[in-house]
Amino acid sequence: MTAKTGLTTQEARAALKAVQLRCTTSRIAVLQFVSRHSAPQSHADVADALVPEGYDKSTLYRCLVEMADARLLSRLELGDHAWRFAFHTGAEHHATDHPHFVCVDCGKVECLPDVKVQVQSKKGKPPIPGEVTEVTLKGHCTACTA
């Protein structure tokens, strides 16, 4: 997992207030943790980091779901029946803005913000009979193929 600079406490509080969520210590801790990672984080990832600091595992899950429902986090299901959550700067950034890569060997997930996936029909009519909500590419990461 690639780390990045996360939100400060003040920035996390402002983000929560912007979506009308109370600024609890659990929500702030979860939002700061998720914002420090460029790859989407599972509930297990969040719990592994924050339960030892005294946070309740079920409270952390509720925080993730509430922030996803408020569109502060993107909630992704990448084919392994585990929700992952990602924080993105920018008010209109959603999971559909970019595809994700999942390694079928180690399970590593990476955002692909610079990749554009385009589906075209050979016959000129719409190739997909509905709205695409997520694009997930699966394969073998460079670490697993080495």
Buried (B, 14 or more C-beta within 10 A) or exposed (E): EEEEEBBEEEBBBEBBEEBEBEBEEBBBBBBBBBBBBBBBBBBEBBBEBBEEEEBEEEBBBEBBBBBBEBEBBBBBEBEEEBBBBBBBEEEEBEBEEBBBBBBEEEEBBBBBEEEEEEEEEEEEEEEEEEEEEBBBEEEEBEEEEE
